């Protein structure tokens, strides 16, 4: 698939009166706060600031839908696992993520779980992975920010990620230096079409 057009469509939360859902295929992006979901999406879209990024964890508080070629959604979901967030707000975001996945599960072609290479897989990542497995969803694992690691550390986080996610293929990339962006983009485009 060639990317001809991408545009922001809408932000949705669990309290939305007008629920925005249709039968378009979709890719969702999940991960801990500040893992690089927005940066990866901007790199895939070849846009600098279409998806809002922030160095402050917990910035995304809604499901933000982007429409590709007027046919497919790529959706930026809030980060999970931000320890400094109020317990009530954290629960609200977890509820939003779960609600969104349940509502859209028939149309989600892959759930992309992003892992920060400097932290490796965390318990919240593994819990999300198991939840998605229980829902029998296609899962794509992406380890981000590899430009910040040396070769030995990259091998280590790759091994730890494969072990944590039952030896599922791991995609290593850097949105900043554009390492492996083309490959992950092609992989996700193939999945959303299929």
Secondary structure, 3 states (H helix, E strand, C coil): CCCCCEEEEEEECCCCCCCCCCCCCEEEEEEECCCCHHHHHHHHHCCCCCCCCCCCCCCCCCEEEEEECCCEEEEECCCECCCCCCHHHHHHHHHHHHHHHHHHCCCEEEEEEEEECCCCCCHHHHHHHHHHHHCCCCEEEEEECHHHCCHHHHHHHHHHHHHHCCCCCEEECECCCCECHHHHHHHHHHHHHC
